[in-house]
Amino acid sequence: MTSTCRPLFPAARCFRRRRRQHPASLLPSLQTRLSSTALPNARLNKPIDYSTHPLLHQATSSLHASSPSIPKSSPTTRQNLFQSINSALTHALRSDERVLLFGEDVAFGGVFRCSMNLATEFGSERVFNTPLSEQGIVGFAIGAAAQGMKPIAEIQFADYVYPAFDQLVNEAAKWRYREGGTGGHCGGLVVRMPCGAVGHGALYHSQSPESLFSHIPGLRIVMPRSPSQAKGLLLSSIACNDPVIFMEPKMLYRASVEQVPTEAYTIPLSTAETLKPGSDLTIISYGHPLYTAYSALQAAEKDFGVSIELIDLRTIYPWDREAVLQSVRKTGRALVVHESMVNAGVGAEVAAVVQEGAFLSLEAPVQRVAGWSTHVGLVYERFNIPDVVRVYDAIRRTIEY
């Protein structure tokens, strides 16, 4: 009996047959660019060259010139972000016996090598692994801090902090308030966590949940932009009398390299830094998007003939409102750039404060460029976070308003 079934994909079968007959004519259509990669001749969305980037101190002279809190007498070495964090942790453990470091795989050096060799030097009583329980890690850290220790707890990825959300919000943040006049607190507690996208993290290795914690009084939220900033801000966080969530952009762990002092130093918390002065527009950002914003403002200044100021918040909560308001009153325009979702994000809070405190100085509505309000798809991750084109377009809209 003859079968009457037809092929399910006759066109595909025909294509394969034609490809065998005429491979040269059909191959160009197969060698297409993946949608998740940048155009080779892109003008704006080019790969960031961290080796020469102005936001990173390639020379010791620029480090001292831009950072008055960093000791000028200290020798420096070139370090990436995870090495500078390791340096800060080493100093903290050496200088204060109350400091403890723990988390999942911390004794082995950690996923990103931030705690490398620390267990060997300081022993398993001070640097140790924990069970896979974020709630347990943070709960133990709170108890240790309440007893006068200085625990540094690591959450392996910020995406996994949610089981510990209750401990951070209902225990750590409220501890001092609940103790009243007893003087009890859990200051000295630092919870470190890698955050942000790297291009292939997808749902559970790409999140930036800083805005969730920025709603909570009693917590400090810090995110550094570079190795030298990370060391100073982490040491300040460890010395702080408030519990601190220290968020480390994992895209920068190895990419960002600059001169970092070998000695210990601190950078004040809740103090923003003006990275580039300007007169026509203020861009407010923090963490990895600062590099995107810098590329966009360079192109915009060249194309539109404007002068743009760039501010790094550094501390997301409580943030330096006065520094931002002074800048916006001067420039008359504001743009906030961050990687986390735009809805109810840090940019919304900054925009509201600018509207309240600098309304009469504004020449245009405050703009926000942030992650889209959706979950991160694996292939489309780079389209979910701000890129240079989106920031550039926002600058143009604001200038031309």
N, C-alpha and C positions, 0 to 999 in steps of 0.2 A: 504494500500500500504506500502511495506517495504522500509524504507529509506536506500539509498546506501551511505550516507555521512559517511566518516571516521573521527575519532577524529583528531583534529588539532595537538595535541601533544601526540601521542600514547606512546612515550618513557617516557614522564613525568607521564602519567597515570599509566604506568606499574611500574615506579619507586615508586609512592605512594603506589601501591598495594603491592610491594615487601617490602617496608618499614614497612607496617603494619604487614607483616608476619615475617620479620626478622629485627626488629628495632636495636638490639644490634650490628649487623654486619655492618649496614649502618651509624649509628650515627657518628663514627669517621670521615667519609668523610665530614660530615656537620660541624663539629667543627673545621673548618680551620681558620687560622689567617687572619685577615683583612689585605689587602695589605698596608693600611695606618698606621699600627702599627709596632713597632720595634720587632725584633726577641727577644725572652726571653733570649737566650744564646748569644746575640751579644757581640763581643769583643770590637768593636769601637763605633758603634752607640747606646750607652747607654744613658738613660735619664740623664740630667745634674743635679747634686746635688748642688743647689745653697747654701744650708745651710753650706757647708764646702768648697765652691769654693775659690781657692787662689786669684782670681781676685776681690773678695769681702772682705772687711775688717771685719773679725769676731771679732777682738779685736781693742781697741783704739790704742794700740802700733803700729800695722801695718799701721793704717791710718796715723799717724803722721810720721812714718818712710818713707813712700812712697810719701807723698804729702806735700812738704815743704811750699806750699802756704796756707795750712789749719792751723789756729791758734792752737798751742799746749795747750794753756790755756783754751780753750773752752771745757766744758763738752759735752759728746756725748750721743746719744740714738740710739737704733736700729730702723731703718726706712726702709720701702720699697721705691720703686721709686716714686710712686704717693704721698706718705707722704713727701718725701724730696722736691718734687716740690711744694706741698702745703706750706711747711715751707718757701721756697724761695719766693713764692708769698705773703705770710703773711708778711715777713720782708719788701718786696718792698712796699707794700701798707701802712705799718705802718711808714716807714721812709721817704716817699715822697708822698705828696698829689697830685702830678701830675700823679701818676700811676693809670691807669684804667684797669679793667679786664672784658672782655665781650666775648660772643659767644653763641652758641646754648646750652641751658640748664646749662650754667655756674652758674647761681644763685642758681640752685638746687644742685650744687656740681659737675656737669659734669658727663659724662658717666663713666669715670674712677675715679671719686671722687677727682680729683686733686684740685678742688676749693671748697671743702667741708667746710661749716661754714663761708666762707669768706663774703658772702652777709650779714649774720647776724651781723658780727663784723664791716664791713665797709659801709654798707648801699647800697641801690639800685641805688644811683647816681654814685657809683664807681665800683660796681660789679653787672652786670645785664645781662639778656638774650637779645638775638637779634632775628630778624626774620630769617627764614631758607634761607639765601642768603649769600653764601660765598663771592661773589663779593661785596655785600653791607657791610659785616663785615670788609673786608680788606680795601675797599674804605674809610669807616668811620675812620678806624684806621690810615690810611695815613694822612687824613685831620687833625685828632687830633694831630698826631706827628708833622705835619708841623706848628701847632699853639703852640708848646712847651709842649704838654702833653707827657706822657710816656704810650702809650696804649699797653696792652698785649691782643692780639686777639687770640681766640682759634678756630681752624678748627676742627670739631668733629672727623673726620678721614682724614688722608692725602689723601685718595682716592677721597675726595670731594673738594680738593683745586683748581681743574682745572678751575672752573668758575671765580676764583680770579687770575688766571695766568696773565691776562692782567694788572690788578692793580699792581701786584708785579713786573712784568717785565718792563712795560712801564711807571709806575708812581713811585713806591717806589725806584726801583733801579736807576732810572734816575734823581730823584729829585735834588740831590746835583749838579750833572753835569749840569742840565738844568738851575739852579739858577745862575751859574757862580760866579761872585764876590759878589753877594748879601749876601752870607753866609747862605741862606736858605737851610734847609735839613729836612728829616724826621727820623733822628736818634732818638733812643729811642723806635722805633717801634719793637715789637717782635710778631711774628706769631707762636704760638705753634700748634703742630699737632701730634697725635699718628700715628705711622707708623709701617709697617712690618707685618709679618705673625704671627699667633697664632695657626695655625693648622686647623682652620675651618672658616676662614674669606672669602674664595672664592674671587670672582671678585672684590668686592667693599669694602672689609675690610682687605686687605692684602698687599697693594701696598707700595713701598718704592721709591718715586719719587725724591730723593735728587739729582740725576744726572741732571735732567731737570733744576734745579735751579743753579747748579754749573757751568753752561755755562754763567751766567749773572753777569757781573761786577756791583758792587754796592750793592750786597746782601752778607750776611754772612750766611753760612749753618752750623749748629751745631747739633751733635748727641751724647748724653752721653751714657756711658756703665753701669752706676751704680748710686745708690742713692747719694753718696757723690759727685760724679762728676756732677750729674744733678743739685744739689743745687748751687754749685760754678759756673758752666757754665751758668745757667739761670740768676743768679745775674749779671754776667759779660755781658750777652746779653742785659739785661735791662739797664745797664749803658753805653752800647756801643753807639757811635755816628753814627753807620750805622744801617740800618734795618736788622734784624736777623730773619731767619727762624729756629726755634728750634724744632727739630724732636725727638719725644720720642718713643723708641721701646716699643710697648704695651705689648709684651711678658714679659718684665721685670717689669711692673708696680707693680705686686704683688710677682713675683718669686724672684727678687733680693732684699735681705735684708742685711744691713750692718750697722756699726757704722757711724753716721752722726753728725757732730758738731751742737749744738743747736744755736750757734751764727752765724751771717752772715759772709760770706767769698766769695772771688772770685777766679776763676781759669782763667788764661789768655786764650783768644781766639787765634786761629791760632797757637797753640803750641801743638805739638804731645807729647805723653808720652811713654817712653819705659817701658813696663810692665814686661818684662823678657829679660835679656841680653843673647846674644848668639854669636857664631863665624862662623857658617857654612851656615846660611840661615836667611833671614829677612822676617817675615810675617807682612804685613801691613793690618790693618782692622779697624773697628769702629762699635760701637753699639753692638747688640746682637751676630753677628757672631764671636766676639772675644772669646766667651765662646766655640764655636765650634772649632775655631782655636787652642785654648789652649789644648783642649782634644786631638786633632790630633797631636800637636807637642809633647805632653807628650808621646804618643804611639810611635811616630817616633824616638824620642831621645832614647827610650829604645830599639827599634828594630834595628836602624841603627847606633847607637853610635855617633850621631851628637849633636851639640849644636845650638839651634834655638832662634833667637831674635824675640820678639813680640812687635809691635808698635801700639798704639791706636792713630789714627789721631785726634779724638775729634772734630776738626773743619774740615769740608769737603771742604769748600771754604771760604776764601783763606787758603789752607792747608800748613803745615810745610814741605816744600820741602827739606830744608837743613837737617833736622833731618833724613828724609828717605834716602837721598843721603849719608850722613855720615855712616849710618848703612850698606847700600848696598856696599859701597866702602870697608867696613871692612869684610863683610861676603861673598861677591861675588855672592850672589844669592838672588832672590826676588820673593815673592808670595803675591798676593793681594787677599783678601777675602772680599766679600760683598754680601748682600742679594738681592739688586736690580739687574735688568737684566744686563747680561754681555755686551750686545751690547751698545757701546757708554757710558759705565758706568764709575764710578769713577776709577775702576781698569785700564781702558784703558788710562786715563790721567796719573795716577801714573806710569804705565808701560812705557809710552812715555817719561816722565820726567826722569825716571831711565835710560832708554836707551840713552838719550841725555847727562845726567850728570854723569853717572857712567859706561859707555860702556866698557872702558878699564879694569874695575874691575870685569866685569861679567864673571862667569864661566859657566853659563847656561842661556837660554832664560828666560825672566820674565814670570811667570805663573799667570793666573787668575782663581779663582774659584768663581763663582757668580750664581745668579739666571738664569735659562734658559730664552731664548728669546721667551717666550710664556705667555699667560694669566694664571692666577692661577685657577686651577680646585679644587673644594671643597674637594673631596676625595683624590686627589693627591697633595695637597698643600705641604706636607712635602718632596715630591720628587722634588719640584721646586726650593727649596733653598739649599744652601750648607749644607752638612752634614759632619760628621767626616771622613767618608770613602773617600769622594771626596777630602777633604783637605789633608788627609793622602796620597792618591795616588799622588797628585800634589807634595807633599814634596818628595816622593820617586823618581818621575820622575826628579825632579830638582837636587836632590843629586846624582843620578846615571847618569846624562847626561854626 
